[in-house]
Amino acid sequence: AADYETFWKEYGTNIKLGVIEDSANRTRLAKLLRFISSISGEKQVSLAEYIERMKPKQENIYFIAAMSIDEAKKSPFVENILKKGYEVLYLIDPVDQYCLQSLPEYEGKKFQNVAKEGFELDKSDVKKEEQKKRLEKTYEPLLAWLKDKLSDKISDAKVSDRLVQTPMALIASQWGYDGNMERIARAQAYQKSGGDTTMNYYLNQKKALEINPHHPLIKDLLRRIEESKDDKTAIDLANVMVEAATLRSGYDLRDSVGFADRIESMLRRAMGISLDEKIEEEPADEEDQVKVDFNEDENVIDDENDDGDDRNAKTTKSHKKHGDL
């Protein structure tokens, strides 16, 4: 095991690239792959080891891609799946995601990105399915309202079964970019002077919004829009929550200034400060005032000197004139 760890540190990236590029040996190379997982600690696990630990009704190999293990652990997309005791692979190397995308399956098990649409833990749980339908009916007014008010930011709004602590999250389509892949793609796009039409298409795709029906902020938002669909506070709250969800989901904010302005507005409301209350202008420093007065005095002296110079010049000219005479 120790020998293989040394081997993997040296040649791991080459093996991943081999899976991507060498279709003839892809299946054989896949057996050599190693990843950190949610239950492995610092030890890396093989795909075969993951499959051995899969739950009885589990159909897919779950993974999340992130910049670091810490980011992967804190991702909203793994909240419910980890709570239920499923193992998740943490893909923290930029080449990892490309590697698994090249593998349609491993030993009959497909790979499932938990940050994308189509994620379901157990469709056979009838009670859970019935509960989800009831929640969808309860939150139907809010979902419709969100799709209307945030049409410039989201493609759809749905009730989530993957969130536990987080109020909202942005979900990529099956063929779209998740947050990690979008960061990688943007970095590549900056390096290309001509741009990439296909890449730009995926980078500009809207994401679906998933809401956590058990979160107090979501419950309050539903209450507000049922009372008034034009509630200004509800609109600001929804915008801030979606922008926070954008960051939590691993995406970059396109309007960071607008986000900061909305945060300030909400802070003003929370502190009982009027949105129209102006910022107090800072009075001029005494030292600055003295400088201003001093400069004004200098100007007066300069003006007097200029007048004196003019008079002296006139007197000199007059004397010269009389002398000539």
TAUR-V543254 format. One line per field, one symbol per residue. ss: DSSP state (~ for helix, > for strand, _ for the rest). phi: phi as a letter, one per 40 degrees, with the letter a starting at -180 (. if undefined). psi: psi as a letter, one per 30 degrees, with the letter a starting at -180 (. if undefined). A space follows every 10 residues. Layout:
ss: ???
phi: ???
psi: ???
//
This chain:
ss: _~~~~~~~~~ ~~~~~~~~~~ ~_~~~~~~~~ ____>>>___ ___>>_~~~~ ~~_______> >>>>>___~~ ~~~~_~~~~~ ~~~_____>> >__~~~~~~~ ~___>>__>> >>>__>____ _____~~~~~ ~~~~~~~~_~ ~~~~~~~~~_ ___>>>>>>_ _______>>> >>______~~ ~~~~~~~~~~ ~_____~~~~ ~~~___>>>> >____~~~~~ ~~~~~~~___ _~~~~~~~~~ ~~~~~~~~__ _____~~~~~ ~~~~~~~~~~ __________ _____~~~~~ ~~~~~~~~~~ ~~~~~~~~~~ ~~~~~~~~~~ ~~~~_
phi: .ccccccccc bdcccccccc cbccbdcccc cccbacbcbc gcccbccccc cccccdccbb ccabbacacc cccccccbdc ccccgccbcb cbcdcdcccc ccbcabfgbc cbcccbcgca cacccccccc cccccccccd cccccccccb ccbbcabacc bbcbcccaac bccdbcccdc cccccccccc ccccgbcccc ccccccbcbb bccccdcccc ccdccccacb cccccccccc cccccdcccg ccccbccccc cccccccccc cgbccccccc cccccdcccc cccccccccc cccccccccc cccccccccc ccccc
psi: eeeeeeeeee geeeeeeeee fieegeeeef ffkklklfgf bfkklleeee eegklegkfl jklkklflee eeegkffgee eeegglkkkj jfkffeeeef ffjeljhfkl kjjfgllgkk ejffjeeeee eeeeeeeege eeeeeeeefh ffelflklkk gfkefkellk kllegaklee eeeeeeeeef fjefljeeee eefgkllkkk kjffkeeeee eeeeffekfg jeeeeeeeee eeeeeeeegg lkkfieeeee eeeeeeeeee ggkkffklkk kklkkeeeee eeeeeeeeee eeeeeeeeee eeeeeeeeee eeee.
//
